[in-house]
Each structure stands twice: as C-alpha cells, then as structure tokens.
Amino acid sequence: MSLLNAPVFLVATDGQFGRHGLTVSEICSVSLSSPTLLFYINRDNISYEAF
C-alpha cells in the first residue's frame, strides 16, 4: 500500500486555533451553490482540534 499512487489534497484553515493544514487522500463535494467539501480527520491527528 505504501507504493500506491493516489491524489492528495491540501486542506487548510485559519480559524480560532491559528493556521493549520493537512493532506487528505479522500475528499467529497457536498454543495456547489456554496462551495463545501467533506473530509474526515482521525481524532488522534495533531490538527484535529483546529478543524
């Protein structure tokens, strides 16, 4: 699995916890009228609280 090529997306925020970013391998469009994306973060991820 470590050699599997897959698209990677950069997700970033500049919220109340400051600037944070992470890469995700799966992302889904939820709405076109107001651009909204869906992605999941593991609770053990260092950036979990920021998102």
Secondary structure, 3 states (H helix, E strand, C coil): CCCCCCCCEEEEEEECCEEEEEEECCCEEEECCCCEEECCCCCCCCCHHHC
